[in-house]
Amino acid sequence: MFSNLKQWFFEKRNANAGIDTENLPTPKTAGEQNLFSSRLIVLDLETTGLNTAKDEVIAIGAVAIEKDAIHLDDQFDLILRRPELDIRETVLIHGIGPEALTQGQETKEALLHLLEWMNGDPILAYHAEFDKRFLERTLKAQLGYSLSHVWMDVAEVLPAFFPKADPKGRGLDHWSDLFGLEVSERHHAAADAMVTAELTLIALSAAKKSGVKTLKDLSQKLRYQRRLQKMKRF
């Protein structure tokens, strides 16, 4: 994957084409596509903080799943070049220091490649609204890109298909422990994306058994799950 990234950046720089945002893939809708043969992107971000209005993205990790498998040759893992950012409050969490931000990939190039690599495919993330807000704001600020992908929240997918499960909490670690998954390195974008992808495959296996067949079916199931959660609060 890293050699492919290097080759992509080399070709872009030598083409002298600059940043081309006119011919990027169009986000796909959640329609009648077969859920289990569709390519899905599982994504995680590292940021300078939790404030989606002012904090910044500093690392992106993602992996594609398709046909009931995680494709290890279809990953995205980059630290962005953001030496101007103050990471003193979060460096102990994500371990990304000033030197890494100085040596990272140029932000616009990295985001452009991310969009091309995702190819408009639906995105899954754990607590997806957090990643969605950060990524969409960053794409708009850096590239002027404002199209919205289909996002699905793995934190909603799991209880939708395992309603009787008791993970002892609502975090990624809780569900990972419940299913006996090993997390190689928490608060590392690529590692968190990988364990989220593993949880996604577990959930999709249960979805298949419950009769969910398409992306639209899954989207409708999640809408029902959200309505159910709202009703439980009253």
C-alpha positions in Angstrom: 0.0 0.0 0.0 2.8 2.4 0.9 4.6 1.8 -2.4 1.3 2.5 -4.2 0.9 5.8 -2.3 4.5 6.9 -3.1 3.9 6.0 -6.8 0.7 8.0 -6.8 2.3 11.1 -5.3 5.2 10.8 -7.6 3.0 10.7 -10.7 0.9 13.6 -9.6 3.9 15.8 -8.9 5.5 15.0 -12.2 2.4 15.6 -14.1 2.4 19.2 -13.0 -1.4 19.1 -12.9 -1.8 20.6 -9.5 -4.8 19.7 -7.4 -7.6 18.5 -9.6 -10.9 18.5 -7.8 -13.1 18.5 -10.9 -12.9 14.8 -11.7 -13.2 13.2 -8.4 -15.5 10.2 -7.9 -19.1 10.9 -7.0 -20.3 9.5 -3.7 -22.5 6.5 -4.1 -26.0 6.3 -2.6 -27.3 3.5 -0.3 -29.5 1.8 -2.8 -30.2 -1.8 -4.0 -26.5 -2.7 -4.2 -25.7 -6.1 -2.7 -24.3 -5.3 0.7 -22.0 -8.2 0.8 -20.3 -7.6 -2.6 -20.1 -3.8 -2.2 -16.8 -2.2 -1.3 -17.1 -0.4 2.0 -14.6 1.9 3.6 -13.9 1.7 7.3 -12.2 4.9 8.5 -10.7 6.4 11.6 -9.2 9.8 12.2 -6.8 11.2 14.7 -7.3 14.9 15.6 -5.8 17.6 17.7 -8.9 17.5 20.0 -12.6 16.8 20.2 -14.0 20.1 19.0 -15.3 19.5 15.4 -15.5 23.3 14.9 -11.9 24.2 15.6 -9.7 21.2 16.0 -7.9 19.6 13.1 -7.3 16.2 11.4 -3.7 15.0 11.7 -3.9 11.4 10.7 -6.2 9.2 8.6 -6.5 5.4 8.7 -8.8 3.4 6.6 -9.3 -0.1 5.1 -11.7 -1.5 2.5 -13.9 -4.5 3.2 -15.6 -6.4 0.4 -17.1 -9.9 0.0 -16.9 -10.7 3.7 -13.2 -9.9 3.9 -10.8 -7.2 5.0 -8.5 -6.5 2.1 -5.1 -5.8 3.6 -3.8 -4.7 0.2 -6.5 -2.0 0.1 -5.6 0.4 3.0 -4.9 4.0 3.6 -2.7 5.2 6.4 -1.1 8.7 6.5 -0.1 11.4 8.9 -0.7 14.8 7.4 1.9 17.5 7.2 0.6 20.0 9.7 3.6 21.5 11.6 1.7 24.6 12.5 -0.7 22.8 14.7 -0.5 22.7 18.5 -0.8 19.1 19.6 0.5 19.5 23.2 -2.9 18.5 24.7 -3.3 15.3 22.7 0.1 14.0 21.9 0.1 11.6 24.8 -3.2 10.1 23.4 -2.3 9.6 19.8 1.5 9.6 20.0 1.9 11.9 17.0 4.5 14.6 17.8 5.8 17.7 16.1 8.4 15.8 14.2 5.8 13.4 12.7 3.6 16.4 11.7 6.6 18.1 10.0 7.5 15.0 8.0 3.9 14.0 7.1 2.3 14.0 3.7 1.2 17.3 2.2 -2.4 17.8 3.3 -4.1 18.6 0.0 -2.3 15.8 -1.8 -3.3 13.3 0.9 -6.9 14.3 0.9 -7.1 14.2 -2.9 -5.7 10.7 -2.9 -8.1 9.7 -0.1 -11.1 10.8 -2.2 -9.8 8.9 -5.2 -9.0 5.8 -3.2 -12.4 5.8 -1.5 -14.0 6.0 -5.0 -17.3 7.4 -3.5 -17.9 4.2 -1.6 -19.9 4.2 1.7 -18.0 4.9 4.8 -18.3 3.2 8.2 -16.7 4.5 11.4 -17.2 4.1 15.1 -19.1 7.1 16.4 -19.2 8.1 12.7 -20.7 11.6 13.3 -17.3 12.7 14.8 -15.3 11.5 11.9 -17.8 12.8 9.4 -17.8 16.3 10.7 -14.1 16.5 10.9 -13.4 15.0 7.5 -16.1 17.0 5.6 -14.9 20.3 7.2 -11.3 19.5 6.3 -12.2 18.5 2.7 -14.1 21.7 2.2 -11.4 23.9 3.8 -8.5 22.3 2.0 -10.0 21.3 -1.4 -13.4 23.2 -1.6 -15.0 19.7 -1.7 -18.5 19.7 -0.3 -20.1 16.4 -1.6 -21.2 14.1 1.3 -20.6 10.4 1.3 -22.9 7.8 2.8 -21.8 7.3 6.4 -22.9 4.5 8.7 -22.1 4.3 12.4 -20.6 1.0 13.6 -21.7 2.0 17.1 -25.2 1.7 15.8 -24.7 -1.3 13.6 -23.5 -3.5 16.4 -26.5 -3.1 18.8 -28.8 -3.3 15.9 -27.8 -6.9 15.2 -26.8 -7.8 18.7 -29.6 -6.3 20.8 -29.0 -8.6 23.8 -25.3 -8.1 23.9 -23.8 -6.4 27.0 -20.5 -4.9 26.1 -20.3 -3.1 29.5 -20.1 0.3 27.7 -20.5 2.0 24.4 -16.8 2.4 23.4 -14.8 0.6 20.7 -12.8 -1.2 23.4 -16.0 -2.6 25.0 -17.2 -4.2 21.8 -13.7 -5.4 21.0 -13.5 -7.1 24.4 -16.9 -8.7 24.0 -15.9 -10.4 20.8 -12.4 -11.2 22.0 -10.6 -9.0 19.4 -7.1 -7.7 20.0 -6.4 -4.1 19.3 -2.8 -3.6 18.3 -2.6 0.0 19.2 -5.4 2.2 20.4 -5.7 5.8 19.3 -3.8 5.0 16.2 -5.9 5.7 13.1 -5.0 2.6 11.1 -5.2 0.2 14.0 -8.5 1.6 15.1 -9.8 1.3 11.6 -8.7 -2.3 11.4 -10.5 -3.4 14.6 -13.6 -1.4 13.5 -13.5 -3.3 10.3 -13.3 -6.6 12.2 -16.4 -5.6 14.2 -18.1 -4.6 11.0 -17.6 -8.0 9.5 -19.0 -9.6 12.7 -22.1 -7.4 12.4 -22.5 -8.0 8.7 -22.5 -11.7 9.2 -25.4 -11.3 11.7 -27.1 -8.9 9.2 -26.9 -11.6 6.5 -28.6 -14.1 8.8 -31.3 -11.6 9.6 -32.3 -11.1 6.0 -30.5 -7.8 5.3 -29.3 -8.0 1.7 -28.7 -4.5 0.4 -27.1 -1.2 1.4 -30.6 0.3 1.5 -31.7 -2.5 3.9 -28.8 -1.7 6.2 -29.6 2.0 6.1 -33.2 1.4 6.9 -32.2 -0.9 9.8 -30.0 1.8 11.3 -32.8 4.4 11.0 -35.1 2.0 12.8 -32.4 1.5 15.5 -32.1 5.3 16.0 -35.9 5.6 16.4 -35.9 2.7 18.9 -33.1 4.4 21.0 -35.0 7.7 21.1 -38.2 5.9 22.2 -36.2 4.2 25.1 -35.2 7.6 26.4 -38.8 8.6 27.1 
